[in-house]
């Protein structure tokens, strides 16, 4: 991210930002954000992980509140592991509008739902 001194950041600056585990390992990168149209809150960060040189990379939405920006790391830190990402609840075709899937996902990661 280019400017981390203010309280706001452009979503364009979030895309491509690294995500690290608490142990410092690289878990993936932020591909894009999903924003709730009604509240304006960021609901998910869709994170790319796995693969090699962009080949075979998977994308998984993770709750925004599962990420904390770490200035010294220059990226986000999370307790979510790659193993958890691969075992996350399967997405439905319309996962962005599927409250049942969202509920299972937030419960799986142990994060309070953004809509409550």
FIDOLUM-998258 format. One record per residue: residue in one letter; x, z, y of N, C-alpha, C in turn. Coordinates in steps of 0.05 Angstrom, whole numbers, plus 32768, in hexadecimal, padded with zeros to 4 digits. Each point is the difference from the previous one (the first is absolute). Example, Ala and Ser with C-alpha at 12.3 -4.5 7.8 and 13.67 -1.06 7.14 Angstrom:
! residues 2
   res    n_x    n_z    n_y   ca_x   ca_z   ca_y    c_x    c_z    c_y
     A   8108   809C   7F8E   7FEE   8000   8018   8012   8000   8018
     S   7FF9   7FF2   8015   8010   8001   8018   7FF1   800E   8016
This chain:
! residues 116
   res    n_x    n_z    n_y   ca_x   ca_z   ca_y    c_x    c_z    c_y
     X   8011   8000   7FE8   7FEF   8000   8018   8012   8000   8019
     X   7FF7   7FF2   8014   8011   7FFD   8017   7FFF   8018   8013
     X   7FE8   800B   8005   7FFE   8017   8013   7FF3   8017   7FF2
     X   800F   8015   7FFA   7FF5   8017   7FF3   8000   8018   8012
     X   8003   7FFC   801A   8000   8017   8012   7FE5   8006   800B
     X   7FEE   7FEE   8001   7FE5   8005   800A   7FED   800A   7FEA
     X   7FE7   8004   8008   7FED   8009   7FEC   7FF0   7FE9   7FF4
     X   8003   7FE8   800A   7FF3   7FE9   7FF5   8014   7FEC   7FF6
     X   7FF7   7FF0   7FEC   8012   7FEB   7FF6   7FEE   7FE8   7FF9
     X   800A   7FE9   8005   7FF2   7FE7   7FFA   7FFF   7FFC   7FE1
     X   7FEA   7FF7   7FF6   7FFE   7FFA   7FE4   8015   7FEB   7FF8
     X   8007   7FEE   8012   8015   7FEC   7FFA   801A   800E   7FFA
     X   8006   8017   800D   8019   800E   7FFB   7FFF   8010   7FE6
     X   7FE8   8006   7FF6   7FFE   800E   7FE6   8005   7FEE   7FE9
     X   7FF7   7FE7   8002   8003   7FED   7FEA   801E   7FFD   7FFA
     X   8008   8002   7FE7   801B   7FFD   7FF8   8010   801A   8000
     X   7FF4   8016   800A   800E   801A   8001   8004   800B   7FE4
     X   8017   800B   7FFA   8007   800B   7FE6   7FF0   8019   7FFB
     X   7FFA   8005   7FE6   7FF3   8019   7FF7   8013   800C   7FEC
     X   8007   801A   8005   8012   800E   7FEF   7FF2   8017   7FF2
     X   800A   8007   7FE8   7FF7   8018   7FF3   800E   8018   800C
     X   7FF7   8018   7FF9   800C   8018   800B   801D   8003   7FF8
     X   8008   7FF3   7FEA   801C   8000   7FF7   8011   7FEB   800E
     X   7FF5   7FF1   8012   800E   7FEC   800F   8000   7FE4   7FF3
     X   7FF4   7FFE   7FE8   7FFF   7FE6   7FF3   7FEC   7FEE   800F
     X   8006   7FE6   7FFF   7FEE   7FEC   800D   7FE9   7FFA   7FED
     X   7FE8   8006   8009   7FE8   7FFC   7FF0   7FF4   7FE4   8005
     X   8002   7FF6   8018   7FF5   7FE6   8007   8001   7FFC   801E
     X   7FEF   7FED   800A   7FFE   7FFB   801C   7FE3   7FFC   8007
     X   7FF9   8005   8019   7FE5   7FFC   800A   7FFB   7FE2   8004
     X   7FEC   7FF5   7FF3   7FF9   7FE4   8004   7FED   7FFD   8017
     X   7FEB   8010   8000   7FED   8000   8016   7FEE   8019   7FFF
     X   7FF0   8004   8015   7FEF   8017   8002   7FE3   7FF7   7FFD
     X   7FEF   8012   7FF6   7FE3   7FFC   7FFF   7FF4   8015   8013
     X   7FF1   7FF7   8013   7FF4   8012   8015   7FE2   8001   7FFD
     X   7FF5   8018   8000   7FE3   8004   7FFF   7FF4   7FF5   801A
     X   7FEE   7FED   7FFD   7FF4   7FF4   8018   7FEF   8013   8010
     X   7FF3   8013   7FF4   7FEE   8012   800E   8010   8016   800F
     X   8011   800E   7FF2   800F   8016   800C   8019   7FF8   800F
     X   800B   7FE9   7FF8   801A   7FF7   800B   8018   800D   7FF3
     X   7FFB   8011   7FEC   8016   800D   7FF2   800E   7FED   7FEC
     X   801A   8004   7FFD   800E   7FF1   7FEB   7FF8   800D   7FE6
     X   7FF5   7FF0   7FED   7FF7   800A   7FE6   8016   7FFE   7FEC
     X   800D   7FE9   7FFF   8015   7FFB   7FEB   8017   7FF1   800C
     X   8017   8004   7FF4   8017   7FEF   8003   8002   7FF1   7FE6
     X   8000   7FE5   8001   8003   7FF1   7FE8   801E   7FFC   7FFD
     X   800B   800B   7FEA   801C   8002   7FFC   8009   7FED   7FEA
     X   8015   7FF1   8006   800D   7FEF   7FEC   8015   8010   7FF1
     X   8001   7FFD   7FE6   8014   800E   7FF0   8007   7FF0   7FE7
     X   8016   8008   7FF4   8009   7FF2   7FE8   800A   7FE5   8006
     X   8006   7FF1   7FEC   8009   7FE5   8003   801E   7FFF   8009
     X   8009   7FE8   8004   801C   7FFC   8008   8001   7FE8   8013
     X   800B   8004   8018   8002   7FEC   8014   7FE5   7FF2   8006
     X   7FEB   8010   8000   7FE5   7FF7   8006   7FF1   7FF4   7FE9
     X   800D   7FFD   7FE9   7FF3   7FF5   7FE8   7FF5   8016   7FEF
     X   7FE7   7FFD   7FF7   7FF4   8014   7FEF   7FF7   8019   800F
     X   8001   8000   801A   7FF8   8018   800F   7FE2   8004   7FFE
     X   7FF8   8019   7FFC   7FE4   8007   7FFF   7FF8   800D   801B
     X   7FE7   7FFF   8006   7FF5   800D   8018   7FEB   8014   7FF9
     X   8002   8017   800B   7FEC   8015   7FFA   7FF9   800F   801A
     X   7FE6   8004   8005   7FF8   8010   8017   8004   801D   7FFA
     X   800D   800E   8012   8003   801D   7FFD   7FF5   800E   8019
     X   7FF5   8017   7FFD   7FF4   800E   8017   8015   8004   8016
     X   7FF8   7FF9   8018   8012   8003   8018   800A   801C   8002
     X   7FEF   8014   7FFB   8009   801C   8002   8014   8008   7FEB
     X   8007   7FEF   7FED   8014   8006   7FED   801C   7FF9   800B
     X   8001   7FF5   8018   801A   7FF8   800C   8006   8011   8019
     X   8019   8006   8003   800A   800E   8018   8018   7FF0   800B
     X   8000   7FFA   8019   8017   7FF1   800B   8017   8013   8004
     X   8018   7FF8   7FF7   8018   800F   8002   8013   7FF1   8012
     X   8005   8009   8018   8011   7FF2   8013   801C   7FFD   7FF5
     X   800B   8014   7FF4   801C   7FFE   7FF6   8002   7FEC   7FE9
     X   7FEB   7FFC   7FF1   8001   7FED   7FEA   7FF9   7FE4   800A
     X   7FF3   7FFE   8017   7FF7   7FE6   800A   7FEA   7FF4   7FF0
     X   7FF0   8011   7FF2   7FEA   7FF7   7FF0   7FED   8016   7FF9
     X   7FED   7FFA   7FEF   7FED   8014   7FF8   8009   800E   7FE7
     X   7FF8   8019   7FFD   8006   8010   7FE8   7FE6   8008   7FF3
     X   8000   8000   7FE6   7FE8   8006   7FF1   8007   8010   7FE6
     X   7FEC   800E   7FF6   8003   800D   7FE6   7FF8   7FED   7FE9
     X   7FF4   7FE9   8007   7FF7   7FED   7FEC   8018   7FF2   7FF4
     X   8000   7FFF   7FE5   8016   7FF3   7FF2   7FF8   7FE4   7FF7
     X   8013   7FF0   7FF8   7FF9   7FE5   7FF6   7FF0   8002   7FE7
     X   8005   8014   7FEF   7FF1   8004   7FE8   7FE2   8006   8006
     X   7FFB   800F   8016   7FE5   8005   8008   7FF3   7FE6   800A
     X   800F   7FF0   800E   7FF5   7FE7   800A   7FF7   7FEE   7FEA
     X   8010   7FFE   7FEA   7FF8   7FEF   7FEA   7FE9   800B   7FF0
     X   7FFB   801A   8002   7FEA   800D   7FF1   7FE8   8005   8011
     X   8000   7FF6   8019   7FE9   8005   8012   7FE7   7FF3   7FF6
     X   7FE9   800A   8009   7FE6   7FF4   7FF8   7FFF   7FE2   8005
     X   7FF7   7FF1   7FED   7FFE   7FE3   8003   7FEE   7FF9   8017
     X   8008   7FED   8010   7FF0   7FF7   8017   7FEA   7FEE   7FF7
     X   7FE9   8003   800C   7FEA   7FED   7FFC   8005   7FE8   8011
     X   7FF1   7FEB   7FFB   8004   7FE7   8010   7FFC   8005   801D
     X   7FED   8011   8007   7FFB   8007   801C   8008   801D   8006
     X   8019   8007   7FF9   8009   801B   8002   7FFE   800C   801C
     X   8003   7FEF   8015   7FFF   800A   801B   7FE4   800A   8008
     X   7FEB   7FF9   7FF1   7FE5   8009   8006   7FF4   800F   7FE9
     X   8011   8009   7FED   7FF6   800E   7FE8   8005   801E   8002
     X   7FEC   800F   8009   8004   801D   8005   8006   800F   7FE6
     X   7FF5   7FF6   7FE9   8006   800D   7FE7   801E   7FFE   7FF9
     X   800B   7FE8   8004   801D   7FFC   7FFB   8010   8011   8014
     X   7FF8   8000   8019   800E   8010   8014   8000   801E   7FF8
     X   7FE9   800A   7FF7   7FFF   801C   7FF8   8013   8006   7FE9
     X   8000   7FEF   7FEC   8012   8003   7FE9   801E   7FFF   8009
     X   8005   7FEE   8012   801C   7FFD   800A   8009   8018   800F
     X   7FF0   800A   8013   8008   8017   800F   8003   8019   7FEE
     X   7FEE   8003   7FED   8003   8016   7FED   8019   7FFD   7FEF
     X   8007   7FE8   7FF8   8017   7FFA   7FEF   801A   8009   800F
     X   8001   7FFA   801A   8018   8007   8010   7FFF   801C   800B
     X   7FE9   800D   7FFD   7FFD   801C   800B   7FFF   8001   801F
     X   7FF5   7FEB   800C   7FFE   7FFE   801D   7FE2   8002   8008
     X   7FFB   800F   8015   7FE5   8002   800A   7FF7   7FE4   800A
     X   7FE7   7FF8   7FF9   7FF6   7FE5   8009   7FFF   7FFE   801F
     X   8007   7FE9   800A   8000   7FFB   801D   7FE4   8001   800C
     X   7FEB   7FFC   7FF0   7FE5   7FFD   800A   7FF2   801B   8002
     X   800D   8015   7FF7   7FF3   801B   8001   8009   800F   8019
